[in-house]
Amino acid sequence: MTLATLADVLQPALKNQYAVAGLVTLGWEDMRAYVAAAEMVGCPVILQAGPSCRAHTPLPILGKMFRHLADGASVPVVAHLDHGYTYDECREALDSGFTSLMYDGSRAELAQNIDETARIVEMAHAAGISCEGEIGFVGYSGGENSAGTDPAEATEFARQTGVDAMAISVGNVHLQQDKEGGLDTDRIAAIQAVTQVPLVIHGGSGVPVAQRTALATGTSICKFNIGTELRMAFGDALRTAVNADASRFDRVTILKETHDPLVAATARVLSAFGHPAKG
């Protein structure tokens, strides 16, 4: 069994200057492919259950799926709640076997965000698992705008909450389909200078691959969340499978053909984060 907490995989990443991918899952097909790709590359992987995933699969089921995959994996697998918005939701994830909670209080004022996040951290640490928090709201492509992280606020947030990882807003955007942007390296350097907590980039699909590698191997950014990029790869593979034979209707046959393309796409993503298994 290789079930791990977030701290288990991020502290070695911080020490040895590489990053671990937090991969956004939507169902069995993608989470199974993500673990297969991590085994192929030889690196840890963080399986993430975000709001879209939880909307159609209950947390107790997701916890069992994640833990089942970890049981058979040869690499560390983290069962991570992504963007938990309430104490009760985080409590349910903990009770469902998750090994990492991400509480998102980034829309709140600093004091409220600190108080609420600290409460989740206390609950997580009492159970022997990890907690990620977010300071500075990360917006959405075509939706809400970001509010960049203030380094002074990040210092207070990290100190007062005791989070194991801190998500920051430095030009990253959720659901971005292209990689034409880039992150604010000056702001990253300013935040890194005032805290020792592993940093997290949400919306990692929109970050150019070369910059992902540079930041993973040269800064305190130890976790990149990747969702849209791999959802696009899965969608392309599914479209190809469906269009290959218009008479086919068996979902098992069709979905089986998404596995290898998704594993390959995921392996390319994982290989760019500087894990020593790949040099």
Sequence and secondary structure as in RCSB ss.txt:
>XXXX:A:sequence
MTLATLADVLQPALKNQYAVAGLVTLGWEDMRAYVAAAEMVGCPVILQAGPSCRAHTPLPILGKMFRHLADGASV
PVVAHLDHGYTYDECREALDSGFTSLMYDGSRAELAQNIDETARIVEMAHAAGISCEGEIGFVGYSGGENSAGTD
PAEATEFARQTGVDAMAISVGNVHLQQDKEGGLDTDRIAAIQAVTQVPLVIHGGSGVPVAQRTALATGTSICKFN
IGTELRMAFGDALRTAVNADASRFDRVTILKETHDPLVAATARVLSAFGHPAKG
>XXXX:A:secstr
  EE HHHHHHHHHHHT  EEEEEE SHHHHHHHHHHHHHHT  EEEEE HHHHTTS HHHHHHHHHHHHHT SS
 EEEEEEEE SHHHHHHHHHTT SEEEE  TTS HHHHHHHHHHHHHHHHHTT EEEEEES   BTTSS      
HHHHHHHHHHH  SEEEE SS  BT         HHHHHHHHTT  S EEESSGGGS HHHHHHHHHHSSEEEEE
E HHHHHHHHHHHHHHHHH TT   HHHHHHTTHHHHHHHHHHHHGGG  GGG 
